[in-house]
Amino acid sequence: MQFSEHSRVWIYQSDKELTDEQATDLHDLLNKFATSWTAHNHQLKAKAEVRYNRFLILIVDESQAGASGCSIDKSVNFMKQIEQHYGINLFDRFNMAYRDGEKVLSAPRHEFEEMLRSGKINAQTIVFNNLVHDLQQLDTKWEVPYSESWHPQLFGVLSH
């Protein structure tokens, strides 16, 4: 199924890495949700992904039917059920994800700030911009160097 590059995207980041088994189970659960997701009794053209055993991504191509407030509420409630079942936090917006080599890690805001101060995270460190809002941005602006992300607005510009 082809999705427009303007399809809406919602990214939920787990505060801890999921096991391969959990990621597979979640992928199945998310796809079941996506295929039954409706807005005002209209089927949404939706799909879901699990990336890096850490990010749960919902995608809706609104060319068929637009996601409404009620349908978005359904997805949030679904994600809250996943949180409880898997013992993870998907709604902590100050849990920062970044790459350390090939690994995708995350840290609470205070730890992230400490890693910035110590130089463990620098201007070239790849960070994840979970604020992207469509598929095109997911492909081009989701994984970016710290210096090109929104992070410097919150934490400050790095000199290294």
N, C-alpha and C positions, 0 to 999 in steps of 0.2 A: 504494500500500500504506500503510495507516494504522499508525502506531506509537504506543504508549502514552507518555504524558508521563513515565512511570517507567522508560522504556527506558534501559539503561546506556549511558554515553558514555565514550569514550577519546579524548583530544585529544593529537595529536602536533604540536608547533610546530617549523617549520623555522627554522634560524638565519639563513636569508636568504630573500628574496622569490623565489618561483618565477616563471618567465616564463609567459605565458598558455599557450603550447604545452606546457610542462612540467605546468602545472596541469590541462590537458585530458587529457594522457596519464595523469597520476596518478589523475584521477577515474575514467578507464576501468579502470586497474589495480586500484584500490581496490574498484570495483564488482564486478569479476570475483572478487576475493578474497571480498568480502562474500557474493556469491551462492553460493559454494562452501564457505563457512565452516561447519564442523560441530563439535559437542561430543558425544563418545561416540557417534559415527555418527548423530547427530540433526542435521538441518539447522537452523541458527540463522536466525531472522528478523532479518536484518542489512542495513544499508545503509551507505554511506560518502559523505562530502562533502569537498570542498576549499573552504575559505573564505579570502577575501582573499589568495589565492595564497601562503598561508603556513601554514595550519592543515589537517592531515589528521585527519578525524574519523570514527571508527567508532561505529556505533550498533547495539545489539542489544536487541530487544524480547524479554524473557525470559518472556513469557506462553506462548510456544510451547516453548522449550527454553532452559535457562540456560547461560550461558557458564561453562565449567569451567576449571580451571587449565591443562589441556592445550590447550584452544582459545585461551586468552589467550596462552599460549606461542607458538602458531602465528601469532597476530597480531603479537607482538613480533618474531619471526623475520622475518616478512614486512616489517615496518617497517625492520628492520636491512638487509634486501636493498635496499629503496628508498633508504635512506641511502647505501649504497655506490654504487648505480647513478647517483644524481643528485648525489653529492658534497655532501650536506647533513647536518646534525646534527639529529636529531629527539628526542634523549634528554637534552639539556642543560637541566635544570630551573631553572638560574640564568640562562638567556637570557630576559630579560623583554620581553614584547611590550606595546606601548602605542600609542595614537593620537597623531599629530601632524597636527591638522586631519583631512583625509580619509584620510591615509596611515596604514598600519599598519606600524610599525617595531619592531625589537627591538635589545636591547643586552645585552652581558654584564653580570653583576652589578656589577662595579666602575664601568663607564660609567654604568649606571642610577643608582647611588649618587651619582656626580658630578653627573648631571643633576638629581637631587633637591636636592643642596646648592646648585646654581647657580640653581634655580628653573625650569629648563626643563621639569621635571616637577613638578606641584603637586597639591594635594588634589583638584582637579577633573579632572586628566588621566585619560582613560579607559585602564584597564589590562585585561589579559585574565587571567581566573581559570581556568587550565587544569585546576584541581582539581575542577571541577563533575563530578558523577557521574551525572546523568540528563538527559533531554531538557528537562524543565521548568527545571532549573537552567541548562542551556545557553541557553535562551531568556530567562531573567530575571537570572542572576547571572554570566554569562560576561564580558560587557563592562560594567565598572562603574567609577565614579570611584575613584581611588586611595584616597580616604578611606573607601570602603565595601568595600574588598577585604582580602585577607589580607596584602597587602604591608606595611602599617604594622607588623605584628607582626615582620617581618624587618628593615625599614629604619627604622622609627620613624614617629611621627606628625608630620605637617607643620604648621607654624604659619601658612603662608600660605594 
